[in-house]
Amino acid sequence: MAILSRGQITLVNMGDMMDLIDQHIAYAWKEDGTDRFTRGKPEPNIARLESLWQWGTVVDGVPRTIVNNLNPTNISINEQKYTRTSTSNAYLLTSSSDPAYYSGMTDRSKTSYANYLIGDKVLFSIDYKGPDATFGITKWYMSLDGSNITRKNRGATTYRATLPDGYTRLWVYTEVNEGDIDYSFEIPTGAFGSAVGDSALIRNLRISKSNETDESIMPIYTTNPQDDYDNAVPRYIGRSLKDSNSPADYTWEPNPDRKPWTAYAQGLNGEDLSLMPYGEQLQLGTNQPFTMGYGISNTAWKDGWAYLDTKPENTAFSNEILPQNGMFYNFVPENGKTYTQSIRIKTDAKYNPNNYTYFSWFTTDGHNSQNAKILPLSNNEYLVYSTCVWNKTGKNLRSFDIFNLHTAFGFRDSTATYLAFKDLKLEPANTMGIPTPWTPAPSEDPLGAIPKYVGTAALPYEDFSKYAWDLNPAWLQQESNNNLANKVDNDTYNNDQSNVWTEISNRVTEEEAQAIQKSLNKITGAYTDFVSTGGKHDQDLANLKSAINTDIQKLADKVLGFDFVNTWFRIGDGGLSIGEANSNFEILISNDQITFYDSGTAVAYVSNQSFFINSGMIVDDLQIGKFKFAKVNDNLMGLFHIA
């Protein structure tokens, strides 16, 4: 039964309470449950993202996968294309003999994922796009029959479902039994057509334990936690009193099993917020003025932008726009690595999201077109970026070479008046596939290459205010390194010191000023001794910085705190009163009670470890021990047991 009531609270006996304890759980990646909704808690995917890349290669003499009569080509970080090289039998057969190929095993001494999965129900799934999606996935296992090794097919049903982008998800369930010494999954010859040149795309390889009871339900794809934590562990957990497959029937909250998310920024108001660590700027010179041209008239440098007045005669030469004078044509990417290029654009031209643009990852071999994504920002600004799996060796990349920008932005239209470029960045791709804020190359500005602040929150929120921010230790370390390198400009220091003491003398008594001066003299002496040794002792530096921060805080409290204290705090016979003098709200703290006043009337108080209040409203939920009253929707309230 369900303990729910419309417009009133229903009391139940303990027998009925036991029904409530068996609440239903679901997981998702969106707060309304609509993104990758699943009833079962996803087990870790032990297949690494790179494992799909490595299909068809041999590493340290160990075949990652047996590839027969197929030529593999990397498409993205988790997608490969397989092209027939012969009309003979063509197939893929996964290898389980190399634990480096997988991760998440509880016992790293195991020599294959078969050993890790022994005794469990196992899910194997892929996404496929190719000539024929009706093939069945074959499950081969090897076992010992006496002294003989036998290879057998463990049959099971192959399920399939069509995805919105035209791919087909195929999946099978099986068991790995005691005695299985190897286990492989085969994508058979029918998946790759019949003629030379026929091909198929495969992505999103998943191998994991499973507790699913209905095997026909399409499994979601999750990544390996080491590769992409955000897409490995659901963001939200949902609870429902109904046995339902509808996300709307669940009350959703952040998943407590997730580790906190770390974000990065250059300012406490979210300036240059990034949900991923800042990528290293790989292209030198982006902190200098540059010129864009060829498909447009050459830009001019204006207020930090490569700026163009878009008169018709300036914007009708070619579909290609790229840096001029050979700039940004000196970086050599590493074969097999994935990179992201990004450009910030500002224009008053109309943006058409239905049209496309692309980057040419150009080398002396010619153009290599990769689709670009456009992220609208604000104030007529956009971020255009593209990602590429690099498959060349020893070739210089011509960075920031972009095509068809005029189709996405109508800057050739007579109504547009300007087009501008800035913040060019080339960086290693991250697991979210997003660009990170522009930074200079570390060799050009070591401090500027590091985000100043790090923030933590339960989930990767886009809203900076949901994070608890602190100074980035890496930024502080680099700042210290810079200070040591630069030492102290004595003239500037003495001038600033004179201004500070003039201000202090207007705020504090002579005795207080002398105490502060004495403390700061100790700091100055310590710093002088520290510099005289060449700054060789890191612990001395840490102690010095701590002392400086402590005394600066004391000084700030002394200078800035008087007005605040006088406005908000008063001491009387009844105790300490907190609240602005003219406000209707006040808190009175005495020896044995904290009292809250509204317009002179006591409305609540805390005393003897109890809280008393005349009336109150709970907006969402109230928890007592392991039981929680929670709003299900505007008309329903439930009582939940919290495990």
C-alpha positions in Angstrom: 0.0 0.0 0.0 1.0 3.6 -0.4 0.8 6.1 2.5 -0.3 9.2 0.7 -3.1 11.7 1.5 -4.7 14.5 -0.4 -5.1 17.6 1.8 -4.5 15.8 5.1 -1.9 13.6 6.9 -3.0 9.9 7.3 -1.8 7.9 10.3 -0.7 4.3 9.8 0.1 1.3 11.9 3.5 -0.3 12.0 2.4 -3.1 9.7 1.5 -0.6 7.0 4.8 1.2 7.7 6.7 -1.9 6.4 5.2 -1.4 3.0 6.6 2.1 2.9 10.2 0.9 3.6 10.2 -0.9 0.3 10.3 2.2 -1.8 11.3 2.1 -5.4 14.7 3.6 -6.6 15.7 4.9 -10.0 18.7 6.8 -11.4 19.2 9.5 -14.0 21.5 12.3 -15.1 18.9 15.1 -15.1 17.0 16.5 -12.1 13.6 15.5 -13.6 14.8 12.0 -14.4 14.5 12.3 -18.2 18.1 11.8 -19.1 19.2 8.1 -19.1 16.5 7.0 -16.7 17.2 3.5 -15.3 15.7 1.5 -12.6 18.8 -0.5 -11.7 21.9 1.1 -10.3 24.5 1.1 -13.1 27.5 -1.2 -12.4 30.9 0.2 -13.5 31.8 -0.2 -17.2 35.1 -2.0 -17.0 35.9 -1.2 -20.7 38.1 1.8 -21.0 37.4 4.5 -23.6 40.7 3.7 -25.2 39.9 0.0 -25.5 37.6 0.8 -28.5 40.4 2.8 -30.0 42.8 -0.1 -29.6 40.6 -2.6 -31.3 42.8 -4.0 -34.1 46.2 -3.1 -32.6 48.9 -5.0 -30.8 50.5 -3.5 -27.7 53.5 -5.0 -26.1 52.9 -8.1 -28.2 49.4 -8.6 -26.9 46.5 -8.3 -29.4 43.9 -5.9 -28.0 41.3 -7.5 -30.3 41.4 -10.0 -33.2 40.4 -8.0 -36.3 40.0 -10.2 -39.4 39.9 -8.6 -42.9 38.9 -5.2 -41.5 40.8 -1.9 -41.4 40.0 0.2 -38.3 39.9 4.0 -38.3 39.5 6.2 -35.2 36.5 8.5 -35.5 36.3 9.9 -32.0 37.3 9.0 -28.4 34.8 6.2 -28.3 33.9 5.4 -31.9 35.7 3.5 -34.7 35.0 2.8 -38.3 35.8 -0.7 -39.7 36.2 -1.1 -43.5 36.3 -4.5 -45.3 39.7 -5.3 -46.9 38.6 -8.6 -48.3 35.5 -10.5 -49.3 36.5 -13.3 -47.0 35.2 -13.7 -43.4 35.5 -10.4 -41.6 34.9 -10.1 -37.8 35.9 -8.6 -34.5 36.7 -10.6 -31.4 37.4 -8.9 -28.1 40.4 -10.0 -26.1 40.1 -10.4 -22.3 43.7 -11.4 -21.7 45.1 -7.9 -20.9 43.9 -6.3 -17.7 45.3 -2.9 -18.8 42.5 -3.0 -21.4 40.0 -2.8 -18.6 39.7 -1.3 -15.2 37.5 -1.4 -12.1 38.5 -5.0 -11.2 38.3 -5.6 -7.5 41.4 -7.8 -7.7 44.1 -6.4 -9.9 46.0 -9.7 -9.9 43.4 -11.1 -12.2 44.7 -11.7 -15.7 41.4 -11.2 -17.5 38.0 -9.6 -17.0 36.6 -13.2 -17.1 38.1 -13.8 -13.7 36.7 -10.5 -12.4 33.2 -11.3 -13.5 33.1 -15.0 -12.4 29.7 -15.8 -10.8 28.0 -12.7 -12.1 25.5 -11.8 -14.7 27.3 -9.8 -17.4 26.1 -7.2 -19.9 27.9 -6.6 -23.2 26.5 -3.8 -25.4 27.6 -1.7 -28.4 26.1 1.0 -30.7 26.3 0.0 -34.3 25.6 1.7 -37.7 26.2 -0.3 -40.8 24.8 -2.5 -43.6 22.9 -5.0 -41.4 21.9 -4.6 -37.7 20.1 -7.9 -37.5 23.3 -9.9 -36.6 23.7 -11.7 -33.3 26.5 -11.1 -30.9 28.4 -14.4 -30.3 29.8 -15.2 -26.8 32.8 -17.4 -26.8 34.3 -18.9 -23.6 37.3 -21.2 -23.0 37.3 -23.7 -20.2 39.4 -26.6 -18.9 38.0 -30.1 -19.6 40.5 -32.1 -17.7 43.8 -31.1 -19.2 42.2 -29.9 -22.5 41.2 -26.3 -23.2 37.9 -26.1 -25.1 36.4 -23.1 -26.8 32.6 -23.0 -26.9 29.7 -20.7 -27.8 27.5 -19.8 -24.9 24.3 -18.9 -26.6 22.0 -16.1 -25.5 19.5 -13.7 -27.1 20.8 -10.5 -28.8 18.5 -7.6 -28.2 18.5 -4.4 -30.3 16.8 -1.0 -30.3 17.1 2.0 -32.7 18.5 5.2 -31.3 17.4 8.7 -32.4 20.7 9.3 -34.4 20.3 6.2 -36.5 22.5 3.9 -34.6 21.3 0.6 -33.3 22.1 -0.5 -29.7 22.8 -4.2 -29.5 23.2 -6.0 -26.2 23.4 -9.5 -24.7 23.5 -10.9 -21.2 25.5 -14.0 -20.2 27.2 -15.6 -17.2 30.8 -16.1 -16.5 31.2 -19.4 -14.6 33.8 -20.9 -12.4 36.3 -22.6 -14.7 36.0 -20.1 -17.5 39.6 -19.0 -18.3 38.8 -16.6 -21.1 35.7 -14.9 -22.4 35.2 -13.1 -25.7 32.5 -11.3 -27.6 32.4 -11.5 -31.4 30.9 -9.1 -33.9 30.3 -11.5 -36.9 31.0 -11.0 -40.5 27.4 -10.0 -41.4 27.9 -6.7 -39.6 30.4 -5.5 -42.2 28.7 -6.1 -45.5 30.2 -8.3 -48.2 32.2 -6.2 -50.6 35.6 -4.7 -50.2 35.1 -1.1 -49.0 31.9 -1.9 -47.1 32.1 -0.4 -43.6 30.4 -0.1 -40.2 30.7 2.3 -37.3 30.9 1.0 -33.7 30.9 3.1 -30.5 30.0 3.0 -26.8 31.4 -0.4 -25.8 30.1 -1.5 -22.4 31.0 -4.6 -20.4 29.7 -4.7 -16.8 28.1 -6.7 -14.2 24.3 -6.4 -14.1 21.4 -7.0 -11.8 18.7 -6.4 -14.5 15.8 -8.8 -14.3 14.1 -7.7 -17.6 16.8 -8.3 -20.2 14.7 -6.8 -23.0 14.9 -3.2 -21.5 17.5 -1.3 -23.4 20.5 -0.6 -21.1 22.0 2.9 -20.9 25.6 3.5 -21.9 28.0 4.5 -19.1 31.7 5.3 -19.3 34.5 3.8 -17.2 34.8 5.9 -14.0 38.5 6.5 -14.6 37.9 7.9 -18.1 34.7 10.0 -17.5 33.4 10.0 -14.0 30.4 12.3 -14.8 28.9 9.8 -17.3 29.8 6.8 -15.2 27.9 7.6 -12.0 24.3 8.9 -12.2 23.9 12.5 -11.1 20.5 12.0 -9.5 18.6 9.3 -7.5 14.8 9.1 -7.5 12.5 7.6 -5.0 8.9 6.6 -5.5 6.1 4.8 -3.7 5.0 3.4 -7.0 6.5 0.6 -9.0 6.9 2.8 -12.1 9.0 3.3 -15.2 8.0 6.9 -15.5 10.5 9.5 -14.2 7.6 11.8 -13.3 6.6 9.4 -10.5 9.9 9.8 -8.7 11.2 12.5 -6.3 14.7 13.3 -7.5 17.7 14.5 -5.5 21.5 14.6 -6.0 23.0 11.1 -5.9 24.8 10.8 -2.5 27.1 8.1 -4.0 28.8 10.6 -6.3 32.1 12.2 -5.2 32.0 16.0 -5.1 32.4 17.8 -8.4 35.3 20.3 -8.9 34.9 23.4 -11.1 37.4 26.1 -12.0 37.2 29.9 -12.4 39.3 33.0 -12.6 37.0 35.0 -10.3 34.6 34.5 -7.4 31.7 35.6 -9.6 32.2 32.7 -12.0 34.5 34.5 -14.5 35.8 31.9 -17.0 33.9 29.1 -15.2 34.8 25.7 -16.4 33.4 22.3 -15.4 36.7 20.6 -16.5 40.3 21.4 -15.5 41.7 24.2 -17.7 43.3 22.6 -20.7 46.9 23.5 -21.5 47.3 26.1 -24.3 49.4 24.2 -26.8 49.6 27.0 -29.4 52.2 29.7 -28.7 51.5 33.4 -29.5 47.7 33.5 -28.8 48.4 36.2 -26.2 49.6 38.5 -29.0 47.6 40.5 -31.6 46.8 38.5 -34.7 45.2 38.9 -38.1 42.3 36.9 -39.6 41.7 37.0 -43.3 41.7 35.2 -46.8 37.9 34.7 -46.9 37.4 38.3 -45.6 39.4 41.4 -45.7 42.2 41.3 -43.2 41.1 42.3 -39.7 42.6 45.1 -37.6 43.5 44.8 -33.9 40.9 46.8 -31.8 40.3 46.6 -28.1 41.7 43.1 -27.8 39.8 41.7 -30.8 40.8 41.0 -34.4 38.1 43.3 -35.7 36.5 43.7 -39.2 34.0 46.3 -40.3 31.7 44.1 -42.4 31.2 46.2 -45.5 30.0 44.1 -48.4 33.3 44.4 -50.2 35.2 43.1 -47.2 33.3 39.8 -46.8 32.8 38.0 -50.1 36.1 36.4 -51.1 36.1 32.8 -49.9 34.4 30.3 -47.5 37.7 30.0 -45.6 38.9 32.3 -42.8 42.3 31.7 -41.2 45.2 33.4 -39.4 47.4 35.4 -41.7 51.2 35.7 -42.1 51.8 32.0 -41.3 50.8 32.4 -37.7 49.8 29.4 -35.6 51.3 26.9 -38.1 54.0 25.4 -35.9 52.4 22.9 -33.5 52.9 19.2 -34.2 50.1 17.1 -32.6 50.8 13.6 -31.4 49.4 10.7 -33.4 46.5 9.0 -31.6 45.7 12.0 -29.3 42.5 14.0 -29.4 42.6 17.8 -29.5 40.1 20.7 -29.4 40.4 24.1 -31.1 38.2 27.0 -30.1 37.6 30.6 -31.2 35.5 33.3 -29.5 33.5 35.3 -32.1 31.6 38.6 -31.7 29.2 39.8 -34.4 25.8 41.5 -34.7 25.0 39.2 -37.7 22.1 36.9 -37.3 23.0 33.4 -36.0 21.3 30.5 -37.7 21.7 27.3 -35.6 20.4 25.1 -38.5 23.5 25.8 -40.7 26.9 24.3 -40.0 30.5 25.4 -40.0 33.7 23.3 -39.6 37.4 23.5 -38.9 40.0 22.3 -41.3 42.7 20.5 -39.4 45.0 21.4 -42.2 48.5 19.9 -42.8 50.7 19.7 -45.9 48.7 16.6 -46.7 45.6 18.8 -47.3 42.4 19.7 -45.6 40.8 17.5 -42.8 37.3 18.8 -42.2 35.8 18.3 -38.8 32.4 19.7 -37.8 32.3 22.6 -35.4 29.8 23.3 -32.6 28.7 26.8 -31.8 27.9 27.8 -28.2 26.0 31.1 -27.8 27.4 33.2 -24.9 26.1 36.8 -24.3 26.5 40.3 -25.8 26.6 38.9 -29.4 29.4 36.6 -28.5 29.8 32.9 -29.5 32.3 30.1 -28.9 33.0 28.0 -31.9 35.0 24.8 -31.4 35.9 21.5 -33.0 37.5 18.2 -31.8 39.7 15.9 -33.8 41.4 12.5 -33.3 44.9 13.1 -34.8 46.1 10.3 -37.0 49.3 11.8 -38.5 52.9 11.7 -37.5 55.4 14.6 -37.7 52.9 17.0 -39.4 52.5 20.6 -38.5 48.9 21.7 -37.8 47.6 25.0 -39.3 45.5 26.0 -36.3 42.2 28.0 -36.3 41.4 27.4 -40.0 37.6 27.7 -40.2 35.1 27.2 -43.1 31.5 28.3 -43.8 31.3 30.7 -40.9 29.2 33.0 -43.1 26.5 30.3 -43.3 26.0 30.1 -39.5 26.3 33.9 -39.2 24.9 36.1 -41.9 27.8 38.6 -41.7 27.6 39.1 -45.5 24.1 40.4 -45.0 23.8 44.2 -45.3 22.4 44.4 -41.8 25.5 43.1 -40.1 28.1 45.8 -39.2 31.1 43.9 -37.6 32.8 40.6 -37.1 35.6 40.0 -34.5 37.8 37.2 -33.2 39.7 36.5 -30.0 40.7 33.8 -27.5 42.2 31.3 -29.9 42.9 28.0 -28.0 44.3 24.7 -29.0 44.2 22.1 -26.1 44.1 18.4 -25.4 40.4 17.2 -25.5 38.7 16.4 -22.2 36.2 13.7 -21.4 33.3 16.2 -21.6 34.3 17.1 -25.1 34.1 20.9 -24.3 36.6 23.7 -24.7 38.0 25.3 -21.6 38.5 29.1 -21.1 41.3 30.8 -23.0 44.7 30.8 -21.2 48.2 31.7 -22.4 50.7 28.9 -22.9 52.4 28.1 -19.6 55.8 29.1 -21.1 54.4 32.5 -21.9 52.6 33.2 -18.6 52.9 30.5 -15.9 50.4 32.2 -13.5 47.9 33.1 -16.2 47.7 29.5 -17.4 46.3 28.4 -14.1 42.7 29.1 -12.8 42.8 31.1 -9.7 39.9 29.5 -7.9 38.6 25.9 -7.5 35.0 25.2 -6.4 33.2 22.1 -5.1 29.6 21.1 -5.4 27.5 17.9 -5.4 27.0 18.0 -9.2 28.6 19.8 -12.2 26.3 22.8 -12.1 26.5 25.6 -14.7 25.6 28.1 -11.9 28.8 29.3 -10.2 26.9 30.2 -7.0 26.3 26.6 -6.2 30.0 26.0 -5.6 32.1 26.6 -2.5 35.1 28.4 -3.8 38.6 28.6 -2.6 42.0 29.7 -3.9 43.6 27.1 -6.2 46.7 25.7 -4.4 48.4 25.4 -7.8 47.8 29.1 -8.4 49.1 30.0 -5.0 52.2 28.0 -5.5 52.9 29.6 -8.9 52.2 33.1 -7.4 54.8 32.3 -4.7 57.3 31.2 -7.3 56.7 34.4 -9.3 57.2 36.5 -6.1 60.4 34.8 -5.3 61.7 35.3 -8.8 60.7 39.0 -8.8 61.7 39.7 -5.1 60.3 43.0 -3.9 60.2 46.4 -5.5 61.3 48.5 -2.5 60.1 51.8 -3.8 56.6 50.5 -4.4 56.6 48.7 -1.1 57.7 51.8 0.9 55.1 54.0 -0.9 52.3 51.5 -0.2 53.4 51.1 3.4 53.2 54.9 3.9 49.7 55.0 2.5 48.6 52.1 4.7 49.8 53.7 7.9 48.2 57.0 7.1 44.8 55.2 6.7 45.4 53.1 9.9 46.2 56.2 12.0 42.8 57.6 11.1 41.0 54.4 12.3 42.7 53.0 15.4 44.2 54.3 18.7 47.9 54.9 19.1 48.3 51.8 21.3 46.5 49.6 18.7 48.6 51.1 15.9 51.8 50.3 17.8 50.7 46.7 18.4 50.0 46.2 14.7 53.3 47.9 13.7 55.2 45.5 16.0 53.6 42.5 14.5 54.3 43.7 10.9 57.9 44.5 11.8 58.3 40.8 12.8 56.9 39.8 9.4 59.2 42.2 7.6 62.2 40.9 9.4 61.2 37.3 8.7 60.8 38.1 5.0 64.2 39.8 4.8 65.8 36.8 6.4 63.9 34.5 4.0 65.0 36.4 0.9 68.6 36.6 2.0 68.7 32.8 1.9 67.5 32.8 -1.7 64.1 31.5 -0.8 65.4 27.9 -0.5 63.1 26.7 2.3 59.5 25.9 1.2 58.3 25.4 4.8 59.6 28.9 5.7 57.6 30.3 2.8 54.5 28.5 3.9 54.9 29.7 7.5 55.5 33.3 6.3 52.5 33.3 4.0 50.3 32.0 6.9 51.6 34.7 9.3 51.0 37.4 6.7 47.5 36.2 6.0 46.7 36.1 9.7 47.9 39.6 10.4 46.3 41.0 7.3 43.0 39.5 8.5 43.4 41.0 11.9 44.2 44.4 10.4 41.1 44.1 8.1 38.9 43.2 11.0 40.2 46.1 13.0 39.9 48.7 10.3 36.7 47.6 8.6 34.8 46.0 11.6 33.9 49.0 13.7 30.9 50.2 11.6 29.6 46.7 11.2 29.8 45.9 15.0 28.2 49.1 16.0 25.3 48.6 13.5 24.5 45.0 14.1 25.6 44.1 17.7 24.5 45.5 21.1 25.2 44.2 24.6 22.6 44.8 27.4 21.4 43.2 30.7 19.5 40.5 28.8 22.5 39.4 26.8 23.9 39.9 23.2 21.4 41.4 20.7 22.0 40.8 17.0 20.1 42.8 14.4 20.1 46.2 12.8 18.8 48.8 15.2 15.9 49.8 13.0 14.9 46.3 11.9 11.8 44.4 13.1 13.9 41.2 13.4 16.3 40.5 16.3 18.1 37.6 17.9 18.8 37.7 21.7 21.5 35.4 23.1 21.5 34.8 26.9 23.3 32.3 29.1 20.6 29.6 28.6 18.5 30.6 25.6 18.5 31.9 22.1 15.3 33.9 21.2 14.1 35.1 17.9 12.0 38.3 17.8 9.6 39.7 15.1 8.4 43.2 15.8 9.2 42.9 19.5 7.4 39.6 19.9 9.3 36.3 20.7 8.3 33.9 17.9 10.8 31.1 18.5 13.5 30.1 20.9 16.2 27.4 21.5 16.7 26.1 25.1 17.6 22.8 26.8 18.5 21.2 23.5 15.0 21.8 22.1 13.6 24.2 19.5 10.2 25.9 20.1 8.3 27.9 17.5 4.8 29.3 17.4 4.1 28.3 13.8 6.1 27.3 10.7 6.0 26.0 7.1 8.2 23.2 5.7 8.5 23.7 2.0 9.9 20.4 0.7 10.7 17.8 3.4 11.2 17.1 7.1 13.4 14.3 8.4 13.2 12.7 11.8 15.9 10.1 12.3 15.7 7.8 9.3 12.2 8.8 8.4 11.4 11.7 6.1 8.2 13.5 5.3 8.6 14.8 1.8 6.5 16.6 -0.8 5.8 14.3 -3.8 4.0 17.0 -5.8 1.7 19.9 -5.0 -1.1 17.6 -3.9 0.7 14.6 -2.3 3.0 14.1 0.7 4.8 10.8 1.5 6.6 9.4 4.5 9.9 7.7 3.4 12.4 5.5 5.2 15.9 6.6 4.5 18.2 3.6 4.2 
